[in-house]
Amino acid sequence: MFLGSPTRRSDLPASAQACVSGVGATHTHPSWRNFAGIPLQPVPPDRYEITFTDVPVHTRASFRINDQNSCDENPTGAVTRNVLVNDVRLVQNATTPGNGDEPGFAFSIASNGTISQ
């Protein structure tokens, strides 16, 4: 889950417009799917969600989320906070491939769904 508004911010500076266009729909890039872009499902008014059933168990997994509303904080729209996996808030603790190294998140999941960072 990404806690972020599905509505595009109206206060983004003009300098962020190339990023906004490049990001498109808010999406994630998971390592276990070779960092392919996968759209997140907007859940108005305040979050996005996605469910994965193929995350490798007891293996470090990483991912990145790109969101238009983060384009004034990161030139690629990479999100660095407000991300949860199985109700566990993650800290930005990894880099992921993209336009160079981009900030991301890493975690491990146990077979019972317990998350560790």
C-alpha positions as CSV (number, residue, x, y, z in Angstrom):
1,M,0.0,0.0,0.0
2,F,1.2,3.5,-0.8
3,L,-0.4,6.2,1.2
4,G,-0.6,9.0,-1.3
5,S,-3.4,10.9,-3.0
6,P,-4.6,9.5,-6.4
7,T,-5.4,13.0,-7.4
8,R,-2.6,14.9,-9.1
9,R,-1.4,17.8,-7.0
10,S,-2.1,21.2,-8.5
11,D,0.9,22.9,-6.8
12,L,3.7,20.9,-8.6
13,P,6.2,23.3,-10.1
14,A,6.7,23.7,-13.9
15,S,10.1,22.1,-13.4
16,A,8.4,18.8,-12.4
17,Q,6.3,18.5,-15.6
18,A,8.8,16.3,-17.5
19,C,8.9,13.9,-14.5
20,V,5.1,13.9,-14.3
21,S,4.8,13.0,-18.0
22,G,7.5,10.3,-17.6
23,V,5.9,8.7,-14.6
24,G,2.4,8.4,-16.0
25,A,0.1,6.3,-13.8
26,T,1.4,5.5,-10.3
27,H,3.2,2.2,-10.6
28,T,5.7,-0.2,-8.9
29,H,8.8,-2.0,-10.1
30,P,9.3,-5.3,-8.1
31,S,12.6,-7.1,-8.2
32,W,10.9,-10.6,-8.4
33,R,9.4,-9.5,-11.7
34,N,12.7,-8.1,-13.1
35,F,11.6,-4.6,-12.2
36,A,8.9,-4.4,-14.8
37,G,6.4,-1.5,-14.3
38,I,3.1,-2.6,-12.8
39,P,0.2,-0.1,-12.2
40,L,-1.0,0.4,-8.7
41,Q,-4.8,0.4,-8.0
42,P,-6.0,3.9,-6.8
43,V,-8.2,3.7,-3.7
44,P,-9.5,7.3,-3.3
45,P,-9.1,9.5,-1.5
46,D,-5.8,8.7,0.1
47,R,-3.9,5.5,-1.2
48,Y,-2.9,3.0,-3.8
49,E,-2.9,-0.7,-3.4
50,I,-1.6,-3.9,-5.1
51,T,-1.7,-7.5,-4.1
52,F,1.1,-9.9,-5.1
53,T,0.9,-13.7,-4.6
54,D,4.3,-14.4,-6.1
55,V,6.8,-12.7,-3.7
56,P,9.6,-15.2,-2.9
57,V,9.4,-16.3,0.7
58,H,12.5,-15.9,3.0
59,T,14.3,-13.9,0.3
60,R,15.2,-10.3,0.2
61,A,12.8,-8.6,-2.3
62,S,12.9,-5.0,-3.3
63,F,10.7,-2.6,-5.3
64,R,10.2,1.0,-6.2
65,I,7.1,3.1,-6.5
66,N,6.9,6.0,-8.9
67,D,4.2,8.6,-8.4
68,Q,3.6,11.9,-10.2
69,N,3.0,13.7,-6.9
70,S,6.5,12.9,-5.8
71,C,8.1,14.6,-8.8
72,D,9.1,17.7,-6.7
73,E,10.9,15.5,-4.2
74,N,12.7,13.2,-6.6
75,P,13.4,13.9,-10.3
76,T,12.0,10.4,-11.3
77,G,9.0,10.5,-9.0
78,A,10.4,7.7,-6.9
79,V,8.6,7.5,-3.5
80,T,10.6,7.5,-0.3
81,R,8.0,7.2,2.4
82,N,4.4,6.1,3.2
83,V,4.8,2.6,1.9
84,L,3.4,-0.5,3.8
85,V,3.6,-4.2,3.1
86,N,1.2,-6.3,5.1
87,D,0.5,-3.3,7.3
88,V,4.2,-2.9,8.1
89,R,5.5,0.6,7.3
90,L,8.8,0.3,5.3
91,V,11.7,2.7,5.4
92,Q,13.5,3.6,2.2
93,N,16.4,1.2,2.4
94,A,17.4,0.1,-1.1
95,T,18.2,1.3,-4.5
96,T,16.6,0.0,-7.6
97,P,17.5,0.2,-11.3
98,G,15.7,2.8,-13.3
99,N,17.0,6.2,-14.6
100,G,20.2,5.4,-12.7
101,D,19.8,4.1,-9.2
102,E,16.5,5.1,-7.7
103,P,15.4,4.9,-4.1
104,G,13.3,1.9,-3.2
105,F,12.3,-0.5,-0.4
106,A,13.5,-4.0,0.6
107,F,11.9,-6.6,2.8
108,S,11.6,-10.3,3.4
109,I,8.3,-12.1,3.9
110,A,7.9,-15.3,5.9
111,S,5.5,-18.1,4.9
112,N,3.0,-16.8,7.5
113,G,3.1,-13.2,6.0
114,T,5.3,-11.7,8.6
115,I,7.5,-8.9,7.2
116,S,11.0,-8.0,8.2
117,Q,13.3,-5.3,6.8
